[in-house]
Amino acid sequence: FLVAKQTSRNADLYGLNDRGRLAVGLRADINVIDFENLTVSPPKAFHDLPAGGTRLIQPVKGYLATLVKGQVTRRHDADTGARPGSLVRS
């Protein structure tokens, strides 16, 4: 129930039919998390967007891997350089 609430239900709500599930032919966006070593730092404000816009960044450690479209984009909290993703457009 909890996993579906955070994955497939949100994907369905926004019409993202190729996401939210692990199945052949779908995107395969996955986070592999080491819960025993997961740490979340307080958010920090950065004022580096156009027109002085602010964004919040909240550093996290303890992710073993992040896969986008089945390709590893982060491994052990480090960027791999892979950029298989694309912008979501409505």
SVG drawing of the C-alpha trace seen along z (x, -y; Angstrom):
<svg xmlns="http://www.w3.org/2000/svg" viewBox="-5 -39 36 46">
<polyline fill="none" stroke="black" stroke-width="0.4" points="0.0,0.0 2.7,-2.5 4.9,-1.9 1.9,-2.1 0.9,-5.4 4.3,-6.9 4.8,-5.4 2.0,-4.0 -0.8,-6.1 1.1,-9.4 2.1,-8.3 -1.5,-7.4 -2.8,-10.7 -0.6,-12.8 -1.0,-10.5 2.6,-9.3 1.7,-5.9 5.3,-4.8 6.3,-5.3 5.4,-4.2 5.8,-0.4 8.6,2.1 7.5,3.8 9.0,4.7 8.9,1.7 8.5,-1.0 11.1,-3.6 12.7,-1.8 13.4,-4.8 14.6,-3.4 16.3,-4.5 18.2,-1.8 18.4,-3.1 20.6,-1.9 18.1,-2.7 20.6,-2.0 22.9,-4.7 20.4,-7.1 21.0,-10.7 19.0,-13.8 20.5,-17.2 18.5,-20.4 17.4,-22.2 19.6,-25.1 18.4,-28.1 20.3,-28.9 19.5,-32.1 20.9,-31.1 17.8,-30.9 17.0,-33.5 15.4,-36.8 16.8,-36.1 14.6,-33.0 15.3,-30.8 15.5,-27.0 15.9,-24.7 18.4,-21.9 18.3,-19.2 21.4,-17.0 20.9,-13.3 23.4,-10.4 22.7,-6.7 21.5,-6.1 23.3,-3.1 22.1,-3.8 19.7,-5.8 18.6,-4.5 16.8,-6.5 15.5,-4.6 17.5,-1.6 20.8,-3.5 22.8,-4.2 23.0,-8.0 24.3,-8.0 26.2,-5.3 27.1,-5.6 26.1,-9.3 28.3,-10.2 27.2,-11.3 28.1,-8.8 27.7,-11.3 24.9,-9.4 22.0,-11.7 19.3,-9.4 16.3,-11.5 14.3,-14.1 11.9,-16.9 8.3,-15.9 5.9,-17.8 2.2,-18.0"/>
</svg>
